[in-house]
Amino acid sequence: MAQREVVVTGGGTGIGYAVAERFVKAGDRVTITGRREQVLTEAATLLGAVPVAFDATDPAAVENALGALPERVDVLVNNAGGNTDRIRQAPAEGDLAGLADAWRANLELNVYPPVLVTAALKPRFAENARIVTIGSIAAKAGSGSYGASKAALEAWNVDTARALGERGISSNIVAPGVIKDTEFFHGTVTEEWIQSRVGAAFNKRAGTPEEVAGLVFFLGSPEAGHITGQVLHLNGGAHTAN
Ligand SMILES: NC(=O)c1ccc[n+]([C@@H]2O[C@H](COP(=O)([O-])OP(=O)(O)OC[C@H]3O[C@@H](n4cnc5c(N)ncnc54)[C@H](OP(=O)(O)O)[C@@H]3O)[C@@H](O)[C@H]2O)c1
């Protein structure tokens, strides 16, 4: 396969790092993005990837980053995101302004990066390009504004797949359950909490970033071209397909 140009948002840590590593190992040229320059540069050095630092929720920052992003994009992995409820103090009961701020934060962090980065790179997508966006089991299971933000991406994914389908471009969501060894939980959960959540999985364990990377890599391949507009679940059976 010719060397592909792959962009992984949030590629400096966790799932994004494992995804970037998977494509680098296949011989692709990988660009990783994120806000923290040092984290990104260190990851890029380890990986043999290209770092481009910007805040993917900020339209002007995305636009400014275009000069450093590849001119042709074969695979875009919209991975940047997270649950802002894990780093903010919960609003007090009845604090509607605080509640609105908390919802806005999760919607901005999870919806804006895929929407803005995909729109910005649209003119650069190669024929048969692949877009893979990291959703979450929370879109089905709940989890407040975080789950709602990931559910919003599922509707956006359908529109994206429909709009780009005639160019052979696919757009899919990979929706993981609990994945260990990332910065997602920001140290806010104990091993007991993780175990209680993974108790719902048929295989009684958390997933790994490498397992998510394997599915993303497949969806990024030419063989996966007839899969589009879909949500693919990766959760050990904690949520079954429907
Ligand atoms: N871990 C899980 O259990 C789990 C389960 C389901 C879905 N997910 C999803 O998987 C994706 C990756 O999460 P993870 O678990 O690997 O956690 P993570 O290690 O915290 O990765 C998130 C990455 O996104 C980057 N990022 C965050 N906000 C950004 C912004 N505004 N602009 C640019 N980059 C930004 C972060 O880097 P900077 O902070 O430097 O910007 C970081 O590298 C997320 O979309 C998350 O919702 C995770």
Ligand as a Chemical Component Dictionary entry (heavy atoms), coordinates in Angstrom:
data_LIG
# 
_chem_comp.id                   LIG 
_chem_comp.type                 NON-POLYMER 
_chem_comp.pdbx_formal_charge   0 
_chem_comp.three_letter_code    LIG 
# 
loop_
_chem_comp_atom.comp_id 
_chem_comp_atom.atom_id 
_chem_comp_atom.alt_atom_id 
_chem_comp_atom.type_symbol 
_chem_comp_atom.charge 
_chem_comp_atom.model_Cartn_x 
_chem_comp_atom.model_Cartn_y 
_chem_comp_atom.model_Cartn_z 
_chem_comp_atom.pdbx_ordinal 
LIG N1  N1  N 0  -10.969 5.949  27.992 1  
LIG C1  C1  C 0  -12.222 5.565  27.886 2  
LIG O1  O1  O 0  -12.740 4.777  28.704 3  
LIG C2  C2  C 0  -13.059 6.040  26.719 4  
LIG C3  C3  C 0  -14.265 5.376  26.462 5  
LIG C4  C4  C 0  -15.052 5.776  25.394 6  
LIG C5  C5  C 0  -14.651 6.826  24.598 7  
LIG N2  N2  N 1  -13.482 7.483  24.866 8  
LIG C6  C6  C 0  -13.106 8.579  23.963 9  
LIG O2  O2  O 0  -11.844 8.298  23.417 10 
LIG C7  C7  C 0  -11.214 9.515  23.007 11 
LIG C8  C8  C 0  -9.775  9.545  23.516 12 
LIG O3  O3  O 0  -9.797  9.554  24.934 13 
LIG P1  P1  P 0  -8.714  8.808  25.835 14 
LIG O4  O4  O 0  -9.435  7.839  26.685 15 
LIG O5  O5  O -1 -7.562  8.349  25.017 16 
LIG O6  O6  O 0  -8.283  10.006 26.826 17 
LIG P2  P2  P 0  -7.051  11.009 26.794 18 
LIG O7  O7  O 0  -5.799  10.267 27.049 19 
LIG O8  O8  O 0  -7.442  12.105 27.747 20 
LIG O9  O9  O 0  -7.013  11.562 25.300 21 
LIG C9  C9  C 0  -7.679  12.723 24.863 22 
LIG C10 C10 C 0  -6.739  13.446 23.899 23 
LIG O10 O10 O 0  -7.456  14.518 23.272 24 
LIG C11 C11 C 0  -6.669  15.700 23.339 25 
LIG N3  N3  N 0  -7.586  16.834 23.428 26 
LIG C12 C12 C 0  -8.493  17.052 24.410 27 
LIG N4  N4  N 0  -9.123  18.201 24.184 28 
LIG C13 C13 C 0  -8.609  18.724 23.044 29 
LIG C14 C14 C 0  -8.842  19.908 22.322 30 
LIG N5  N5  N 0  -9.734  20.838 22.727 31 
LIG N6  N6  N 0  -8.119  20.131 21.193 32 
LIG C15 C15 C 0  -7.208  19.231 20.792 33 
LIG N7  N7  N 0  -6.949  18.084 21.431 34 
LIG C16 C16 C 0  -7.636  17.847 22.558 35 
LIG C17 C17 C 0  -5.823  15.553 24.607 36 
LIG O11 O11 O 0  -4.611  16.281 24.521 37 
LIG P3  P3  P 0  -4.496  17.771 25.133 38 
LIG O12 O12 O 0  -5.079  17.724 26.509 39 
LIG O13 O13 O 0  -3.030  18.051 25.111 40 
LIG O14 O14 O 0  -5.256  18.667 24.218 41 
LIG C18 C18 C 0  -5.546  14.067 24.632 42 
LIG O15 O15 O 0  -4.376  13.742 23.922 43 
LIG C19 C19 C 0  -12.099 10.642 23.548 44 
LIG O16 O16 O 0  -12.904 11.138 22.495 45 
LIG C20 C20 C 0  -12.947 9.952  24.599 46 
LIG O17 O17 O 0  -14.200 10.595 24.793 47 
LIG C21 C21 C 0  -12.675 7.108  25.908 48 
# 
loop_
_chem_comp_bond.comp_id 
_chem_comp_bond.atom_id_1 
_chem_comp_bond.atom_id_2 
_chem_comp_bond.value_order 
_chem_comp_bond.pdbx_ordinal 
LIG N1  C1  SING 1  
LIG C1  O1  DOUB 2  
LIG C1  C2  SING 3  
LIG C2  C3  SING 4  
LIG C2  C21 DOUB 5  
LIG C3  C4  DOUB 6  
LIG C4  C5  SING 7  
LIG C5  N2  DOUB 8  
LIG N2  C6  SING 9  
LIG N2  C21 SING 10 
LIG C6  O2  SING 11 
LIG C6  C20 SING 12 
LIG O2  C7  SING 13 
LIG C7  C8  SING 14 
LIG C7  C19 SING 15 
LIG C8  O3  SING 16 
LIG O3  P1  SING 17 
LIG P1  O4  DOUB 18 
LIG P1  O5  SING 19 
LIG P1  O6  SING 20 
LIG O6  P2  SING 21 
LIG P2  O7  DOUB 22 
LIG P2  O8  SING 23 
LIG P2  O9  SING 24 
LIG O9  C9  SING 25 
LIG C9  C10 SING 26 
LIG C10 O10 SING 27 
LIG C10 C18 SING 28 
LIG O10 C11 SING 29 
LIG C11 N3  SING 30 
LIG C11 C17 SING 31 
LIG N3  C12 SING 32 
LIG N3  C16 SING 33 
LIG C12 N4  DOUB 34 
LIG N4  C13 SING 35 
LIG C13 C14 SING 36 
LIG C13 C16 DOUB 37 
LIG C14 N5  SING 38 
LIG C14 N6  DOUB 39 
LIG N6  C15 SING 40 
LIG C15 N7  DOUB 41 
LIG N7  C16 SING 42 
LIG C17 O11 SING 43 
LIG C17 C18 SING 44 
LIG O11 P3  SING 45 
LIG P3  O12 DOUB 46 
LIG P3  O13 SING 47 
LIG P3  O14 SING 48 
LIG C18 O15 SING 49 
LIG C19 O16 SING 50 
LIG C19 C20 SING 51 
LIG C20 O17 SING 52 
# 
